[in-house]
Amino acid sequence: MVSRMEKKRNKKRKWVRWLLGIVFALFLIAGGVAAYVWTQLGSTIETMHNPFEPAKQKEVDERFKKKDSINMLLLGVDEREGDRGRSDTMILLSLNPNTDSMLMMSIPRDTYVNIPGRGMDKINHAYAFGGVDLSVQTVEETFDIPIHVYGRVNMEGFQKGIDAIGGVTVQNEFEFSQGGHNFPVGEIHLDGKEALEYIRMRKNDPQGDFGRNERQRAVIAAAIDEAASFTSITKFADILEILGTTAQTNLDMKKIQTLFTDYLSTRKNIKQIKIEGSGQKINGIYYYVVPDEEFSRVTSEIKAHMDE
């Protein structure tokens, strides 16, 4: 005859087995979801993957393998029907996983630089002349640094992407209206359409293009934080569709995974740097002219960050 104590032990063992069974099932489900997600992401990456030429891409692969610091160029492109458009937003990120730090710098779109094969012009015209490749080459030669990763997204994709992560929260420094939206002082939450108008405004900003650049960096930093904590599988298909139709990058599936596992923590320590110059008219056209010594200062700061 089974004792009361033995019955309790049997009951407890059944409860433990039942609990472990549920945990095991959850792991299986989670694993299945993860496998599904990465499979779907893999097919999306194929549509947006556009690598550098082989020699340059090989160098990028080595840096990821060694977990070296990388420089990333983000291009926000205003495309129109039958027109490649210009890169109205150019943001340079330097990610150092060894110090868990990131440099973020906006490149003013009117910056007067030498565009290889085209001569002196506004830096955002490089995209109109030669797409991503010429934009990357122009930034590399202007700042004397390598670009290892690029991400290009059109403005429609930017708006939908912000919506897909549930919007972003930023600290707004002064009240203004733009595109039918009012942005009060203080902490504000922006959906995709609001975020797009928020980063477009410059005419009523006391700092002009610099003020707009600061808002662009704030929205990008907030979006990185939101994406890093994003866990909803229900919206994942929407994000994949947005990326597949509006974005382009030289990263393949494996390097995107590495970016999330080895470089994501750099967002915790972001330092923003600014290019100092002055607005000037040359042959009747407005340019943002940066002295050579200022280009050298920025280059030195980026290289120092990479080597820390």
N, C-alpha and C positions, 0 to 999 in steps of 0.2 A: 504494500500500500504506500502511495506517494505521500510524503509528509507535506504539511502546509508550507514549510520553508522551501522545499524542493519545487513546489508549485509556483511559488513566488520567483525563484531563480529561473524556471522555465519561461514564465511570463515575461521576465525582464530580458532574457536572451531573445525571445521572439520580438519584443519591442525594439531592441538594438538592431536585430537583423532587418526589421521593417524600416527603421530609420536609415540604416546604411543602404538599403535597397533604394529608397527615395533619393538619397544623396548621389548614389551611383547613376540612377536614371537621369538626374539633373545634369550630371557631368556629361552623360551621353548626348542629352539634348543640346547642352551648351556647345559640345564639340561638333555636333551636327550643324548647328546654326553657324558656328565659326567657319566650318568647312564650306557651307553654302555661301556665306558672306564673302569669303576670300575667293571662292570660285567665281562668283558674280563680279567681284572687284577686278579679278584677273581679266575677264573679258572686256570690262570697261577700260582698263588700263591699256589694252591693246589698241583701242580706238583713239586714245589720247596720247599714246607713246610715240614720240618723235625724237630719237637719240641724236647726239652730236655725231660728227664724222668719227670713224672707228678709232683713230689714234687718241683723240680728245676724250672720247667716251671711255676708253681703256684706262686713262689716267683717273677719271672720275670713279670708276669701279674700284681702283686700288685705294683711293682715299676712303671710300665707304668701308672697304675690307679692313683697313687699318684704324678705322674710327678717327680719322684726322678731321680737322676743322674744314668746313665747306662754306663757300659763298653762293648765295642763291639770288637770282634776279627775278622779281615778280613784275609782270607786265599786265596792266589793265588797258585793254584796247577798245577804242570806240569804233567798231566796225559798222559799215553801211553797205547797202546793196551795191555790188559791183565796185566796191572800194575797200581796200585792205585796211584803211584807217591808220590812226597814229596811236602810239603808246602814251596816252594822256596820264597814266599813272606808272611810275617806275620806282620800285622800292628795292633796295639792296639789303639783304640780310647776310650777316656773317655768323655762323653757328660754330661754337667751340664746345664740344661735348666733354672735354677734359676739365674745363672750368665751369661747365653748365652756365654759359653766358652767351648772349646774343647782341650783336650790334645791328641797329636798324637805321637806315638812312634813305630819305626820299631824294630822288634826283629831279630837280626842277625841270619841267618839260621844255622850257625855253633855253636851257643851258647851251652856251655857244661852244661847240666842240668840233673837232675834225672827224667827219664820218668817212671811213675808208672808202676810197673810190669816188667820193662825192664832194669832198672839200668841207669847208667850215659851214656849219648849219646848226639848227636847233636839234638837240639830241633825240627828241621824240620823232623827228623825221626819219631816223634810221629805220624804224619799223616800216614806214611807208615805202622806203626805197628797197629794203631787202628782208623784211620780216624779222623773225626771231634771230636768225643767224647774224644778220648785220647789227641788230640791237645788242646782242651779246658781245660781238667783236668790238663795237664802238665803246661799250662800257669797260671792257677789258683794257683797251688801249688808252682810254681817257684816264683811268685810275691805276693803271699798271698792276692789275690784280687778275687772277684767273676767276672765271665764273664756272662753277661745277654743276650747278642745277639751275634750271629756269622753269618758271610756271607762267603760262599765258592764259588769261581768261578774258572773255569779252564782258561788256557791262551788263548784258542780260544775264549771263551766268553768275556774275557777282551778286546781282539782286536776288536771284533764285537761291543761290548758295546761302546767303544770309538768312533767308526765310527757312531754308531746310534745317538750319541748326537752331531755329527758334528765336532768331534775332540776336542783337548784341547790346550790351550796356556800356556806355561811355560817360565820361565827365565832360560836360560842355562848359566852355569858359565864358561865353557871352551869348545873349539871346539874338536870334536872327530868324528870318523866314526865307524859304527857298522852295520853289516848285510846288507851292500851295501847302507847305508844311511849316509849322512853327517849332523852333527848337529853343526851349527855355534854358536858363542857366542852371547848372547842377547835374545830377545824375539822371540820364535819360536812357530809355530803352528804344531801340530802333528796329523796325522790320526791314525787309530788303529794299523796298521803295524809298523809305525814309533814309536808310543808310546811304543809298546812291545819291540822293539829293544833298545829304549832309556832307559828303566828301566832294561834291561838285562845286559848292559855293566858294567863290573867291572875290567877286566884285565888291561885296559889302564887308569884306574882312579887312580890318586895319593892317594885317600883315600880307594881304594879297595872296599870292601863290604859296607863300610859306605857311600861312594859316591853314590853307587847304591841305598842304602836305602833312601838317601836324594832325589834322583830323583823319587823313587817310591812314597814317601810322597807328593812330588810336583805334580805329575800326579794325585794322588788320590784326593788331595785338589782341583785341577783344575776341575776334573771330578764332584766332589760334587757341585761346583759352577755352572757348565754347566747344570747339571741335575736339580738343584734347579730353574733355569730360563727357563727350557725346556718347550715349549708350543705347539710344532708342533704335531697335532693329526695325520698327514699323516704318520709319522714314528713310531707311537706308536705300531702298529702291529709288526714291526720288533723288537722293544725293548722287547715286550712280548715274542716273539719267542726265542730270545737270552736268556732271563732270564729263561724261562721254560726248556731249554735244557742244560744250562751250569752252573746254579747257584743253591745253596741250602742255606736255612736259617731256623731258628727256629721261625721267625716272621710270624704270620698269617695276614690275611687281615686287621683286626681292628688295630693291632699294627703297621702295616706299615703306615696306615693313621695317627695314633697318632705320629709316628716318624716324619712325614712330618709337622704336625700341631704344635707339641709341642717342637720338638728338632732340627728342621732345622736351626733355628737362631744361634745355637752354632757354626756354620761354620764361623761366622763373626769374631770370636776371637780365632784363633788357635795357641796354643803354642806347639812347637815341643821339645821333650826331647830325650836324647841320653843315651844309656847304655855304660858305659866305661868299657873296659876290654883289654885283650891282646891275640894275637894269639900264641898258643902253640901247640907243637906236643906231643901227648900222645900215646905211643905204635905205633909210626910212622904215626898217623892220626892227621890231623890239626883240632883244636877246637878253639873257641873263649871263653876264660876263664874269667869269671866275678867274682870279689871278693864278699864275702858275704855282706860286708858293702855297696857295690854298689847296690846289689839287694835290700837291706834295704832302701837305699836312694830313689831309684825309686819307691818302694812300698809306702813310706811315701809321696812322691810327688803326686802320683795318689790318695791316700786316702784323702789327704788334698784337692785336687781339687774336689773330690766327695762330701766332707762335706761343701764346701763353701756356 
